[in-house]
Amino acid sequence: MDRIQIRGGRRLNGEIRISGAKNAALPLMVASLLTDEPLTLACVPHLTDISQLAEILAGLGVEITMNGNGHAEAAIGRVLKLHAKTITSTEAPYELVRKMRASFLVIGPLLARCHKAKVSLPGGCAIGTRPVDLHLKGLEAMGAQIELKEGYVYASAPGGLHGAHILFPFVSVGATENLMMAASIAKGTTIIENAASEPEIIDLGHCLQAMGAKIEGLGTRTLTIEGVERLKGTSHTVLPDRIETGTYLMAVAAAGGEVELVGTRADLLGGVIPLLESAGVHIQATNRGMRVARNGVHFTGVDVTTEPYPGFPTDLQAQLMALMATANGVSHISETIFENRFMHVPELMRMGADITIEHQTATVRGVERLHGAPVMATDLRASVSLIIAGLAAEGETIVNRVYHLDRGFERIEEKLSALGADIKRVKG
């Protein structure tokens, strides 16, 4: 099994091109199921989650071709053409779905277009239960008949899906995406209240609109979708990855140096940039993206609670904790989205971090420096937090189980190495 080897203490300088957002690309790929015409997506990152979803979609009958790399606003990524001219299967099997949670998004489009679906309950990172109840209750409100049996969801809508008024008890990105896609070709009007407003939701909505969907309220907590008879194909560019952007902002802050992040936008990050600036990280907009710098000045601890967008994202919580491990003073980091998302804490403590957990809040007391150690990645975001810690630490850090990294960070060791980091992948 591959490992990442880091010798810390080297400053980072240069530029990084930010990849297309994985969390936007996955639902966009699923949207191809809604039309019998081709959907072309540019700036798709090269990640194992993307490849696994492509395998699931191919099993449903989607023809997928890759046309090399495409460029948009200084970002680069693969161009995928997805053509679901005929849906040949409505089953997404366990052996594929268990590997990634986003694959459950196929159930809404399959029900809307084919009026039936058999989809395994999903897998993914072990960071909490993350139930799919909201997906299923929303689809039931739209006329679906749902049965759970032997680890599968059997869903049918003999007369097709119809519009409904859906109120989420809490914000769910996946359920918003699933029901928004299904409602786009359902009969009548669907209203989703307490909907997610993340940039990835807006990006999916813009693509659906280009395909002919009638959606109002993108970026707000209330979405109104008037179903249309059919959607057409289109071409769409995946927005920049805000989680990758935030990760590299914190990596440079932890290691020191000055780096320009090319092809990204500050407005995608919500409250992340003001929080980092309050800690003493210097961030400046450029005509190609943004520049982050820390040149000798030590940063200070901050308090933060993870929240739905535009609040601080749970997907950057572990990275922030790695940064705060060497800050001046005490930080309090509260996790409100997932109940098991502090599994990186014992690994950071192996490197000398001073962290205590009480309920869903971690108290981080900054230490002068971290020390390299062998550590184990437990999930996608935890794995990159250990890399950030390794960049700032004295000595050698070995990060094991890096297959998590390959699910969400494109060529991270190459990007960091180009900035001057002493980092390499060791084949296992």
C-alpha positions in Angstrom: 0.0 0.0 0.0 1.4 3.4 -1.0 2.7 5.9 1.6 3.6 9.6 1.6 7.0 10.5 3.0 7.5 14.1 4.1 10.6 15.8 5.6 9.3 18.9 7.1 10.7 22.4 7.7 10.8 23.6 4.0 9.1 26.8 3.0 6.7 26.7 0.0 7.1 29.1 -2.9 5.7 29.3 -6.4 2.2 28.6 -7.8 -0.4 25.8 -7.8 -3.2 25.4 -10.3 -6.4 24.5 -8.5 -8.3 21.5 -9.9 -12.0 21.3 -10.7 -14.1 20.5 -7.6 -14.7 16.8 -7.0 -17.8 17.6 -5.0 -19.2 19.5 -8.0 -18.0 17.0 -10.7 -19.7 14.0 -9.1 -23.3 15.2 -9.2 -22.7 16.8 -12.6 -21.7 13.4 -13.9 -24.9 11.9 -12.5 -26.9 14.6 -14.2 -26.1 12.9 -17.5 -28.7 10.2 -16.6 -31.5 12.9 -17.0 -31.1 13.2 -20.8 -30.6 11.1 -23.9 -28.3 13.7 -25.3 -24.5 14.1 -24.6 -23.3 16.1 -21.5 -19.7 17.4 -21.8 -17.9 18.4 -18.6 -14.6 20.2 -18.6 -12.0 20.6 -15.8 -12.9 17.2 -14.3 -10.3 16.2 -11.7 -8.4 13.0 -12.1 -9.4 11.2 -8.9 -10.4 7.7 -7.9 -13.9 8.9 -6.9 -14.4 10.2 -10.4 -13.2 6.9 -11.9 -15.4 4.8 -9.6 -18.5 6.9 -10.4 -17.7 6.6 -14.1 -17.7 2.8 -13.6 -21.1 2.9 -12.0 -22.6 5.1 -14.7 -21.1 2.9 -17.4 -22.9 0.0 -15.8 -26.2 1.8 -16.1 -25.6 2.4 -19.9 -23.8 5.7 -20.0 -21.2 5.9 -22.7 -18.2 7.9 -21.4 -15.3 9.2 -23.4 -12.3 11.3 -22.3 -11.0 14.0 -24.6 -7.7 14.8 -22.9 -7.3 18.0 -20.9 -9.3 21.3 -21.2 -8.4 24.7 -19.9 -10.7 27.3 -18.3 -9.8 30.4 -16.3 -6.2 29.0 -15.9 -7.5 25.7 -14.4 -7.0 22.5 -16.2 -8.6 19.1 -16.0 -10.0 16.3 -18.1 -12.9 16.7 -20.5 -15.5 14.0 -20.1 -18.4 13.3 -22.5 -21.2 11.4 -21.0 -24.0 10.1 -23.2 -26.9 8.2 -21.6 -28.8 7.6 -24.8 -30.4 4.5 -23.4 -30.5 3.4 -19.8 -29.6 -0.3 -20.0 -29.8 -1.0 -16.2 -31.4 0.6 -13.2 -29.3 -1.2 -10.6 -26.3 0.3 -8.9 -24.7 -2.7 -7.1 -23.1 -2.9 -3.6 -19.6 -3.7 -4.8 -19.4 -0.4 -6.5 -21.7 1.9 -4.4 -20.0 0.8 -1.1 -16.8 2.6 -2.2 -18.3 6.1 -2.3 -21.3 7.8 -0.9 -21.9 10.2 -3.9 -23.0 7.2 -6.0 -26.3 7.2 -4.2 -27.2 10.3 -6.2 -28.1 8.0 -9.1 -31.4 7.0 -7.5 -33.2 10.3 -8.1 -32.4 10.6 -11.8 -33.1 6.9 -12.4 -36.5 7.2 -10.8 -37.3 10.3 -12.7 -36.3 9.0 -16.1 -37.0 5.2 -15.8 -39.5 5.2 -12.9 -37.5 2.5 -11.0 -34.2 2.0 -9.4 -32.3 -0.5 -7.2 -29.4 1.1 -5.4 -27.2 -0.2 -2.7 -27.0 1.7 0.5 -23.8 3.8 0.2 -20.3 3.6 1.7 -17.5 6.1 1.8 -15.4 7.6 4.6 -16.1 6.4 8.1 -16.9 9.8 9.5 -20.4 9.1 10.8 -23.7 7.5 9.8 -24.7 10.2 7.3 -28.1 8.6 6.7 -29.9 8.8 3.4 -33.3 9.3 5.1 -33.8 12.8 3.6 -33.2 11.5 0.1 -35.8 8.7 0.5 -38.4 10.8 2.3 -38.1 13.5 -0.4 -38.6 10.9 -3.2 -41.5 9.4 -1.3 -43.1 12.8 -1.2 -42.7 12.9 -4.9 -44.6 9.7 -5.4 -41.9 7.0 -5.1 -42.5 3.7 -3.4 -39.5 2.8 -1.3 -38.5 -0.6 0.2 -35.3 -1.4 2.1 -34.2 -5.0 1.7 -30.9 -6.8 2.1 -28.9 -3.6 2.0 -30.6 -2.2 -1.1 -33.1 0.5 -1.7 -35.8 -0.7 -4.1 -37.6 2.3 -5.5 -40.4 2.6 -8.0 -42.7 5.3 -9.4 -45.0 3.6 -11.9 -46.7 6.8 -12.9 -43.6 8.9 -12.7 -42.5 11.3 -10.0 -44.5 14.4 -9.3 -43.9 17.8 -7.7 -44.0 18.1 -3.9 -43.3 20.6 -1.1 -40.3 19.3 0.8 -39.0 20.8 4.1 -35.6 19.4 5.2 -35.2 19.3 9.0 -31.5 20.1 8.5 -29.4 21.1 5.5 -28.2 18.2 3.4 -26.1 18.8 0.3 -26.6 15.3 -1.1 -30.3 15.3 -0.6 -30.6 18.7 -2.2 -28.7 17.5 -5.2 -30.6 14.3 -5.6 -34.1 15.8 -5.3 -33.2 18.8 -7.5 -32.1 16.5 -10.3 -35.2 14.3 -9.9 -37.6 17.3 -9.8 -36.1 18.7 -13.0 -38.1 16.2 -15.1 -40.9 15.3 -12.6 -44.4 16.4 -13.3 -45.4 19.7 -11.7 -43.6 22.0 -9.3 -41.3 21.0 -6.4 -40.3 23.3 -3.6 -37.4 22.4 -1.4 -37.1 24.4 1.8 -34.0 24.5 4.0 -32.0 23.5 0.9 -28.2 23.5 0.7 -26.7 26.6 -0.9 -23.1 25.5 -1.4 -21.3 26.6 -4.5 -21.5 23.0 -5.8 -25.3 23.1 -5.6 -25.3 26.3 -7.6 -22.9 24.8 -10.2 -25.2 21.8 -10.6 -28.2 24.1 -10.9 -26.5 26.2 -13.6 -25.7 23.0 -15.6 -29.3 21.8 -15.2 -30.6 25.2 -16.3 -28.4 25.0 -19.4 -29.9 21.6 -20.1 -33.4 23.2 -20.0 -34.4 22.8 -16.3 -36.5 25.5 -14.7 -34.9 26.2 -11.3 -35.3 29.3 -9.2 -33.6 30.2 -5.9 -30.1 28.9 -6.4 -27.9 30.1 -3.6 -30.8 30.5 -1.2 -32.5 28.2 1.2 -35.6 27.7 -1.0 -35.5 26.1 -4.4 -38.4 26.0 -6.8 -38.2 23.5 -9.6 -40.8 23.3 -12.3 -40.5 20.0 -14.0 -40.0 19.8 -17.8 -40.8 17.0 -20.1 -37.2 16.4 -21.2 -33.7 17.9 -20.8 -31.1 18.4 -23.5 -27.4 18.0 -23.6 -24.9 20.8 -22.9 -21.3 21.6 -22.2 -20.3 22.8 -18.7 -17.1 23.7 -16.9 -16.7 22.3 -13.3 -16.1 25.1 -10.8 -12.7 25.3 -8.9 -12.3 23.2 -5.8 -12.9 25.3 -2.8 -11.7 22.6 -0.4 -8.5 22.1 -2.3 -8.1 25.9 -2.3 -8.6 26.1 1.5 -6.3 23.1 2.0 -3.4 24.8 0.2 -4.0 28.1 2.0 -3.5 26.3 5.3 -0.6 24.3 4.0 1.3 27.4 3.1 0.4 29.1 6.4 1.7 26.0 8.3 4.9 25.6 6.4 5.6 29.3 5.6 6.4 30.9 2.2 4.4 32.6 -0.5 2.3 30.8 -3.1 -0.2 31.9 -5.8 -3.3 29.7 -6.1 -4.2 29.9 -9.8 -7.7 29.4 -11.2 -9.7 29.7 -8.0 -12.0 32.4 -6.5 -12.3 33.9 -3.0 -16.1 34.0 -3.1 -16.2 30.2 -3.1 -14.8 29.9 0.4 -17.4 31.8 2.4 -16.0 32.5 5.9 -12.7 30.6 5.5 -10.6 33.6 4.3 -11.7 36.0 7.0 -11.0 33.3 9.7 -7.5 32.7 8.3 -6.8 36.4 8.1 -7.9 36.8 11.7 -5.3 34.2 12.6 -2.6 36.2 10.8 -2.4 34.5 7.4 -2.0 37.0 4.6 -4.3 36.4 1.6 -4.6 38.7 -1.4 -6.6 38.5 -4.6 -4.7 38.3 -7.9 -5.9 38.5 -11.5 -5.4 34.7 -11.7 -6.7 33.7 -8.3 -5.2 34.5 -4.9 -1.8 34.7 -3.1 -1.2 33.4 0.4 1.9 34.2 2.4 3.4 33.7 5.8 6.9 35.1 6.2 8.2 34.7 9.7 5.1 36.0 11.6 3.6 33.4 13.8 -0.2 33.0 13.6 -2.7 33.0 16.5 -5.3 30.5 17.6 -9.0 30.9 16.5 -12.3 29.5 17.5 -14.6 28.1 14.9 -17.7 25.9 14.5 -18.4 24.0 11.3 -21.6 25.0 9.6 -23.3 24.6 6.2 -22.2 27.1 3.6 -21.3 30.0 3.9 -20.1 28.9 7.3 -16.8 27.2 7.9 -16.9 23.8 6.0 -16.6 20.5 7.8 -14.3 19.4 4.9 -11.6 21.9 6.1 -11.9 21.2 9.8 -9.1 18.7 10.0 -6.8 20.9 8.0 -7.5 23.9 10.3 -6.7 21.7 13.3 -3.3 20.8 11.9 -2.6 24.5 11.3 -3.7 25.5 14.8 -1.5 22.8 16.4 1.4 25.2 16.2 -0.5 28.5 16.6 0.1 30.9 19.5 -2.6 30.4 22.1 -5.6 28.1 22.3 -8.2 27.2 19.6 -11.6 25.7 20.0 -12.9 23.7 17.0 -16.5 22.5 17.2 -17.8 19.9 14.7 -21.6 20.0 14.1 -21.9 18.2 10.8 -20.5 14.7 11.3 -20.2 12.9 14.6 -17.0 11.0 14.0 -14.8 13.6 12.3 -12.1 13.9 15.0 -10.4 10.6 14.1 -7.3 12.5 13.0 -6.7 13.8 16.5 -4.8 10.8 17.9 -2.5 10.9 14.8 -1.8 14.6 15.2 -1.0 13.9 18.9 1.5 11.3 17.8 3.3 14.3 16.2 3.3 16.3 19.4 0.0 18.2 19.1 -1.8 19.1 22.3 -5.5 18.4 21.7 -8.3 17.4 24.0 -11.8 16.5 23.0 -15.0 17.1 24.9 -18.2 16.1 23.2 -18.0 17.6 19.7 -15.4 20.3 20.5 -11.6 19.9 20.2 -9.4 22.3 22.3 -6.1 22.8 20.6 -3.2 24.3 22.6 -0.6 25.4 20.2 2.9 23.9 20.7 6.2 25.4 19.5 6.7 22.7 16.9 5.5 19.3 15.7 7.7 16.3 15.2 7.6 13.8 12.4 6.2 10.4 13.1 4.5 7.5 11.3 0.8 8.2 11.1 -2.3 6.6 9.7 -4.9 8.3 7.5 -8.5 7.5 8.6 -10.5 9.4 6.0 -10.0 11.8 3.1 -9.8 15.1 4.9 -7.9 13.6 7.8 -5.3 12.3 5.5 -4.4 15.8 4.1 -4.4 17.3 7.6 -1.5 14.9 8.4 0.3 16.1 5.3 -0.1 19.7 6.5 1.3 18.7 9.9 4.2 16.9 8.2 5.1 20.0 6.2 5.4 22.0 9.4 7.0 19.3 11.6 10.7 18.6 12.3 12.0 15.4 10.9 10.3 12.7 8.8 6.6 11.9 8.7 5.2 8.8 7.0 1.5 9.0 6.1 0.0 5.5 5.6 -3.2 4.5 3.8 -3.0 7.3 1.4 -5.6 5.8 -0.9 -7.9 8.2 0.9 -5.9 11.1 -0.6 -6.3 9.8 -4.2 -10.1 10.1 -3.7 -10.1 13.8 -3.3 -6.7 15.5 -4.0 -5.3 15.5 -7.5 -1.5 14.9 -7.6 -1.0 16.5 -4.2 2.6 15.2 -3.8 3.5 16.6 -7.2 1.9 20.0 -6.5 3.6 20.4 -3.2 7.0 19.1 -4.5 6.9 21.8 -7.2 6.6 24.4 -4.4 9.8 23.1 -2.7 8.3 20.6 -0.2 10.4 17.5 0.4 7.5 15.0 -0.2 7.3 11.9 -2.3 5.0 8.9 -2.7 6.6 5.6 -1.7 5.0 2.6 -3.5 3.9 -0.2 -1.3 
